Amino acid sequence: MPLISYELYDALLSVHVEEDKARKAAEAVAVFENRFAEIRANLASMKTSVLWLQVFLGLNLTVSFLILGKLFVFTGKP
């Protein structure tokens, strides 16, 4: 059974739209609502991924600067 927006279906029936047309319109709206929900979920997942990339980039830069600092500051000293 396809997804259907019952609120829209009932509203269309209350203004005397044919039942078949009302069902098709409600199904079309439900499909779009489902697509938007999937997009929101994907964006939330991407946001989490970007956050982790920022954390690891910060750690990588910190360790790199510490290593470079050790190489340049402490070289040549006994």
MDAnalysis code that builds the backbone (N, CA, C; Angstrom):
import MDAnalysis as mda
import numpy as np

u = mda.Universe.empty(234, n_residues=78, atom_resindex=np.repeat(np.arange(78), 3), trajectory=True)
u.add_TopologyAttr("name", ["N", "CA", "C"] * 78)
u.add_TopologyAttr("resid", np.arange(1, 79))
u.add_TopologyAttr("resname", ["MET", "PRO", "LEU", "ILE", "SER", "TYR", "GLU", "LEU", "TYR", "ASP", "ALA", "LEU", "LEU", "SER", "VAL", "HIS", "VAL", "GLU", "GLU", "ASP", "LYS", "ALA", "ARG", "LYS", "ALA", "ALA", "GLU", "ALA", "VAL", "ALA", "VAL", "PHE", "GLU", "ASN", "ARG", "PHE", "ALA", "GLU", "ILE", "ARG", "ALA", "ASN", "LEU", "ALA", "SER", "MET", "LYS", "THR", "SER", "VAL", "LEU", "TRP", "LEU", "GLN", "VAL", "PHE", "LEU", "GLY", "LEU", "ASN", "LEU", "THR", "VAL", "SER", "PHE", "LEU", "ILE", "LEU", "GLY", "LYS", "LEU", "PHE", "VAL", "PHE", "THR", "GLY", "LYS", "PRO"])
u.atoms.positions = np.array([
    [0.847, -1.187, 0.000],
    [0.000, 0.000, 0.000],
    [0.887, 1.244, 0.000],
    [0.646, 2.143, -0.924],
    [1.461, 3.344, -0.996],
    [1.183, 4.291, 0.165],
    [2.164, 5.161, 0.413],
    [1.986, 6.176, 1.437],
    [0.905, 7.149, 1.004],
    [0.184, 7.682, 1.971],
    [-0.883, 8.625, 1.647],
    [-0.991, 9.651, 2.770],
    [-1.235, 10.881, 2.406],
    [-1.464, 11.946, 3.368],
    [-2.969, 12.013, 3.630],
    [-3.377, 11.417, 4.751],
    [-4.805, 11.333, 5.037],
    [-5.432, 12.687, 5.308],
    [-4.658, 13.625, 5.839],
    [-5.211, 14.957, 6.072],
    [-5.595, 15.614, 4.755],
    [-4.705, 15.517, 3.773],
    [-4.995, 16.099, 2.464],
    [-6.135, 15.343, 1.786],
    [-6.114, 14.040, 1.900],
    [-7.175, 13.217, 1.302],
    [-8.547, 13.605, 1.848],
    [-8.625, 13.732, 3.181],
    [-9.900, 14.133, 3.794],
    [-10.295, 15.545, 3.393],
    [-9.310, 16.443, 3.316],
    [-9.620, 17.822, 2.925],
    [-10.135, 17.881, 1.492],
    [-9.524, 17.121, 0.602],
    [-9.992, 17.119, -0.785],
    [-11.380, 16.502, -0.912],
    [-11.632, 15.464, -0.140],
    [-12.968, 14.871, -0.180],
    [-14.016, 15.830, 0.377],
    [-13.627, 16.635, 1.359],
    [-14.602, 17.556, 1.953],
    [-14.990, 18.681, 0.999],
    [-14.160, 18.958, -0.001],
    [-14.513, 19.970, -1.006],
    [-14.995, 19.320, -2.295],
    [-15.423, 18.062, -2.177],
    [-16.097, 17.331, -3.259],
    [-15.212, 17.059, -4.469],
    [-13.945, 16.738, -4.224],
    [-13.062, 16.275, -5.296],
    [-13.312, 14.770, -5.450],
    [-13.211, 14.276, -6.667],
    [-13.429, 12.850, -6.899],
    [-12.451, 12.026, -6.065],
    [-12.917, 10.864, -5.606],
    [-12.125, 10.039, -4.697],
    [-10.803, 9.592, -5.323],
    [-10.821, 9.203, -6.582],
    [-9.592, 8.760, -7.245],
    [-8.574, 9.897, -7.347],
    [-9.037, 11.075, -7.741],
    [-8.147, 12.218, -7.854],
    [-7.602, 12.622, -6.491],
    [-8.444, 12.580, -5.478],
    [-8.003, 12.938, -4.126],
    [-6.950, 11.956, -3.632],
    [-7.152, 10.658, -3.892],
    [-6.180, 9.644, -3.463],
    [-4.844, 9.834, -4.176],
    [-4.885, 10.088, -5.488],
    [-3.642, 10.276, -6.237],
    [-2.889, 11.517, -5.767],
    [-3.610, 12.593, -5.507],
    [-2.964, 13.819, -5.029],
    [-2.355, 13.604, -3.642],
    [-3.070, 12.909, -2.764],
    [-2.555, 12.648, -1.418],
    [-1.339, 11.730, -1.462],
    [-1.338, 10.762, -2.358],
    [-0.177, 9.882, -2.507],
    [1.029, 10.663, -3.022],
    [0.807, 11.567, -3.979],
    [1.909, 12.368, -4.524],
    [2.524, 13.255, -3.446],
    [1.693, 13.857, -2.625],
    [2.201, 14.713, -1.549],
    [2.970, 13.874, -0.534],
    [2.483, 12.699, -0.224],
    [3.159, 11.833, 0.741],
    [4.525, 11.395, 0.227],
    [4.634, 11.148, -1.070],
    [5.916, 10.770, -1.654],
    [6.919, 11.909, -1.492],
    [6.485, 13.144, -1.749],
    [7.383, 14.283, -1.586],
    [7.771, 14.477, -0.125],
    [6.831, 14.298, 0.795],
    [7.155, 14.422, 2.211],
    [8.180, 13.369, 2.617],
    [8.051, 12.166, 2.072],
    [8.997, 11.096, 2.379],
    [10.388, 11.441, 1.828],
    [10.431, 12.012, 0.638],
    [11.722, 12.413, 0.061],
    [12.398, 13.465, 0.928],
    [11.635, 14.437, 1.395],
    [12.216, 15.481, 2.235],
    [12.710, 14.913, 3.558],
    [12.017, 13.944, 4.102],
    [12.472, 13.314, 5.341],
    [13.787, 12.575, 5.120],
    [13.924, 11.908, 3.986],
    [15.178, 11.227, 3.659],
    [16.317, 12.225, 3.479],
    [16.035, 13.347, 2.844],
    [17.056, 14.376, 2.648],
    [17.504, 14.931, 3.997],
    [16.549, 15.178, 4.899],
    [16.905, 15.676, 6.235],
    [17.787, 14.675, 6.971],
    [17.468, 13.393, 6.873],
    [18.276, 12.368, 7.539],
    [19.679, 12.315, 6.947],
    [19.780, 12.418, 5.626],
    [21.091, 12.410, 4.984],
    [21.911, 13.638, 5.375],
    [21.274, 14.790, 5.475],
    [21.997, 15.996, 5.877],
    [22.490, 15.896, 7.315],
    [21.697, 15.308, 8.190],
    [22.133, 15.126, 9.573],
    [23.333, 14.194, 9.634],
    [23.317, 13.160, 8.829],
    [24.441, 12.230, 8.775],
    [25.691, 12.925, 8.233],
    [25.527, 13.732, 7.207],
    [26.659, 14.461, 6.642],
    [27.213, 15.471, 7.644],
    [26.340, 16.102, 8.408],
    [26.782, 17.065, 9.407],
    [27.651, 16.381, 10.455],
    [27.260, 15.191, 10.873],
    [28.053, 14.429, 11.829],
    [29.392, 14.041, 11.233],
    [29.400, 13.639, 9.979],
    [30.647, 13.264, 9.311],
    [31.596, 14.448, 9.209],
    [31.070, 15.599, 8.878],
    [31.901, 16.797, 8.770],
    [32.461, 17.173, 10.142],
    [31.676, 17.015, 11.174],
    [32.157, 17.302, 12.523],
    [33.343, 16.412, 12.875],
    [33.239, 15.119, 12.573],
    [34.350, 14.207, 12.845],
    [35.577, 14.561, 12.007],
    [35.372, 14.963, 10.764],
    [36.507, 15.382, 9.928],
    [37.203, 16.598, 10.532],
    [36.433, 17.537, 11.068],
    [37.029, 18.710, 11.696],
    [37.837, 18.322, 12.932],
    [37.316, 17.402, 13.723],
    [38.031, 16.964, 14.921],
    [39.351, 16.320, 14.541],
    [39.329, 15.407, 13.586],
    [40.556, 14.722, 13.199],
    [41.534, 15.651, 12.483],
    [41.043, 16.612, 11.733],
    [41.926, 17.594, 11.113],
    [42.616, 18.431, 12.185],
    [41.885, 18.836, 13.203],
    [42.481, 19.592, 14.293],
    [43.542, 18.789, 15.029],
    [43.254, 17.519, 15.291],
    [44.249, 16.666, 15.948],
    [45.486, 16.485, 15.074],
    [45.272, 16.284, 13.788],
    [46.382, 16.103, 12.868],
    [47.259, 17.353, 12.810],
    [46.638, 18.521, 12.724],
    [47.410, 19.757, 12.688],
    [48.178, 19.980, 13.986],
    [47.562, 19.671, 15.102],
    [48.226, 19.827, 16.393],
    [49.457, 18.943, 16.490],
    [49.307, 17.690, 16.148],
    [50.440, 16.764, 16.204],
    [51.520, 17.177, 15.205],
    [51.128, 17.615, 14.016],
    [52.108, 18.042, 13.010],
    [52.910, 19.237, 13.510],
    [52.236, 20.229, 14.111],
    [52.956, 21.394, 14.626],
    [53.859, 21.023, 15.799],
    [53.431, 20.100, 16.629],
    [54.297, 19.656, 17.723],
    [55.557, 18.976, 17.196],
    [55.399, 18.155, 16.182],
    [56.567, 17.478, 15.597],
    [57.487, 18.487, 14.929],
    [56.916, 19.413, 14.152],
    [57.741, 20.439, 13.508],
    [58.425, 21.322, 14.539],
    [57.715, 21.656, 15.608],
    [58.323, 22.460, 16.668],
    [59.485, 21.733, 17.309],
    [59.323, 20.477, 17.552],
    [60.400, 19.697, 18.144],
    [61.594, 19.616, 17.194],
    [61.360, 19.460, 15.919],
    [62.436, 19.372, 14.945],
    [63.221, 20.684, 14.845],
    [62.518, 21.805, 14.783],
    [63.186, 23.073, 14.569],
    [63.704, 23.729, 15.846],
    [63.055, 23.543, 16.946],
    [63.473, 24.200, 18.192],
    [64.581, 23.434, 18.875],
    [64.507, 22.153, 18.884],
    [65.448, 21.348, 19.661],
    [66.578, 20.745, 18.815],
    [66.701, 21.085, 17.565],
    [67.791, 20.511, 16.764],
    [69.103, 21.224, 17.066],
    [70.192, 20.492, 17.118],
    [71.509, 21.060, 17.343],
    [71.857, 21.315, 18.790],
    [70.923, 21.094, 19.694],
    [71.237, 21.305, 21.093],
    [71.593, 19.964, 21.723],
    [72.633, 19.940, 22.586],
    [73.030, 18.666, 23.218],
    [72.045, 18.167, 24.247],
])
